[in-house]
Amino acid sequence: MDVKTGAEVTVTVIVPLPREKMWELVTAVDRIGEWSPETIGATWDGPRRFIGHNRFPDGFESTVTCVITESTAPRVFAWDALDDAGRPGSHWRYELRDGAEPGTTEVRHSFVHGPGRTGVPADTDSINDRLVTLCRIMTSTITAMTLDSTGATR
């Protein structure tokens, strides 16, 4: 049984920015290295593709091709990270909704694994550990984007 395919996690963060500003940030893939603890950079590779560069806590580095699967301003930005065979190894998605307070945005950031290959071992403990780590990384990235945009001190 494949315990990885379909493994998913979603974080929701309310940020003190209007949805249009948050849209600018989540679609600025060439700036992600400024905010993410794991993704150290990304460059556009055409109108709907970008190349991401990651560094993991154990020092391992990887490069992955990503294809945008949905881009509906200022609501949804989603992409697949492809494996070496060109299959989706993971699906990432930002959903932006107006927050309850004026000038705020509810940011839902989700990750779904598979069906392609990634470097995560296929045992349940490894998957669970990775999902917990992703929750932390996703929340940290959204927080860093917001702090950078509002000029707050980190």
C-alpha positions as CSV (number, residue, x, y, z in Angstrom):
1,M,0.0,0.0,0.0
2,D,1.3,3.5,-0.9
3,V,1.0,5.5,2.3
4,K,2.4,8.6,0.7
5,T,0.0,9.3,-2.2
6,G,-2.8,11.5,-0.9
7,A,-1.1,12.4,2.3
8,E,-2.0,16.0,2.9
9,V,-1.8,19.0,5.2
10,T,-3.4,22.4,5.3
11,V,-2.6,25.5,7.4
12,T,-4.8,28.5,7.7
13,V,-3.4,31.9,8.8
14,I,-5.2,35.2,9.1
15,V,-2.8,38.0,7.9
16,P,-3.1,41.8,8.3
17,L,-2.9,42.4,4.6
18,P,-5.6,42.9,2.0
19,R,-6.2,39.9,-0.4
20,E,-4.7,41.8,-3.4
21,K,-1.4,42.4,-1.5
22,M,-1.2,38.8,-0.3
23,W,-1.8,37.7,-3.9
24,E,1.2,39.7,-5.0
25,L,3.3,37.9,-2.4
26,V,2.2,34.3,-3.0
27,T,2.7,34.6,-6.7
28,A,6.2,36.1,-6.3
29,V,7.9,32.8,-6.7
30,D,11.2,34.5,-7.5
31,R,11.1,35.9,-3.9
32,I,10.2,32.7,-2.0
33,G,13.8,32.2,-0.9
34,E,13.5,35.4,1.2
35,W,10.7,33.8,3.3
36,S,10.9,30.0,3.3
37,P,13.0,28.1,5.7
38,E,13.4,25.3,3.1
39,T,13.0,26.7,-0.4
40,I,16.1,28.7,-1.0
41,G,15.1,30.2,-4.3
42,A,13.0,29.9,-7.5
43,T,13.3,31.2,-11.0
44,W,10.6,31.4,-13.7
45,D,11.1,29.0,-16.6
46,G,8.3,30.2,-18.9
47,P,4.9,31.7,-18.3
48,R,3.5,28.7,-16.2
49,R,6.7,27.0,-15.0
50,F,9.3,27.7,-12.4
51,I,12.3,25.9,-11.0
52,G,12.5,25.6,-7.2
53,H,15.7,25.1,-5.2
54,N,15.4,23.5,-1.7
55,R,17.7,22.8,1.1
56,F,16.7,20.4,3.8
57,P,17.9,20.3,7.5
58,D,20.2,17.4,6.7
59,G,22.0,19.5,4.1
60,F,20.5,17.7,1.1
61,E,19.7,20.1,-1.7
62,S,17.2,19.5,-4.6
63,T,16.0,21.2,-7.7
64,V,12.4,20.7,-8.9
65,T,10.4,21.8,-11.9
66,C,7.0,23.2,-10.9
67,V,4.0,23.7,-13.2
68,I,1.2,26.1,-12.3
69,T,-2.1,24.3,-12.3
70,E,-4.4,27.2,-11.3
71,S,-4.0,30.9,-11.1
72,T,-7.1,32.9,-10.5
73,A,-6.3,36.3,-9.1
74,P,-6.6,37.2,-6.3
75,R,-8.0,33.9,-5.0
76,V,-6.2,30.7,-6.0
77,F,-2.5,30.0,-6.9
78,A,-1.6,26.3,-7.2
79,W,1.2,24.3,-8.7
80,D,2.6,20.8,-9.0
81,A,6.2,19.9,-8.2
82,L,7.2,17.3,-10.7
83,D,9.4,14.2,-10.1
84,D,12.2,13.1,-12.5
85,A,9.6,11.3,-14.7
86,G,7.5,14.4,-15.0
87,R,4.7,13.2,-12.7
88,P,3.3,15.4,-9.9
89,G,5.3,14.5,-6.8
90,S,3.3,17.0,-4.8
91,H,0.5,19.6,-5.2
92,W,0.7,22.9,-3.5
93,R,-2.1,25.5,-3.3
94,Y,-2.8,28.9,-1.8
95,E,-6.4,30.0,-1.3
96,L,-7.0,33.6,-0.4
97,R,-10.3,34.8,1.2
98,D,-11.2,38.2,2.7
99,G,-10.7,38.0,6.5
100,A,-13.4,38.9,9.0
101,E,-11.7,42.2,9.7
102,P,-11.3,44.8,7.0
103,G,-7.9,44.7,5.4
104,T,-7.2,41.1,6.5
105,T,-6.9,37.9,4.5
106,E,-7.5,34.3,5.4
107,V,-4.6,32.3,3.8
108,R,-5.1,28.6,3.3
109,H,-2.0,26.8,2.2
110,S,-2.2,23.2,1.4
111,F,0.1,20.3,0.3
112,V,-0.9,16.9,-1.1
113,H,1.6,14.2,-1.9
114,G,1.9,12.2,-5.0
115,P,1.3,10.3,-7.1
116,G,4.9,10.8,-8.3
117,R,8.1,10.2,-6.3
118,T,9.7,12.5,-3.8
119,G,12.5,11.9,-1.4
120,V,10.2,11.0,1.6
121,P,10.5,7.4,2.7
122,A,7.3,5.3,2.3
123,D,6.8,4.5,6.0
124,T,4.0,6.1,8.0
125,D,6.3,7.7,10.6
126,S,8.4,9.4,8.0
127,I,5.2,10.7,6.2
128,N,3.8,12.0,9.5
129,D,7.1,13.7,10.5
130,R,7.2,15.4,7.1
131,L,3.6,16.6,7.3
132,V,4.3,18.1,10.8
133,T,7.5,19.8,9.4
134,L,5.5,21.1,6.4
135,C,2.9,22.7,8.7
136,R,5.7,24.6,10.5
137,I,7.4,25.6,7.2
138,M,4.1,26.7,5.6
139,T,3.1,28.8,8.6
140,S,6.6,30.3,8.9
141,T,6.7,31.2,5.2
142,I,3.3,33.0,5.3
143,T,4.3,34.8,8.5
144,A,7.6,36.0,6.9
145,M,5.8,37.2,3.8
146,T,3.5,39.2,6.0
147,L,6.2,40.7,8.2
148,D,8.3,41.6,5.2
149,S,5.3,43.4,3.6
150,T,4.2,45.2,6.7
151,G,7.7,46.3,7.6
152,A,7.4,44.7,11.1
153,T,10.5,43.5,12.8
154,R,11.1,39.7,12.7
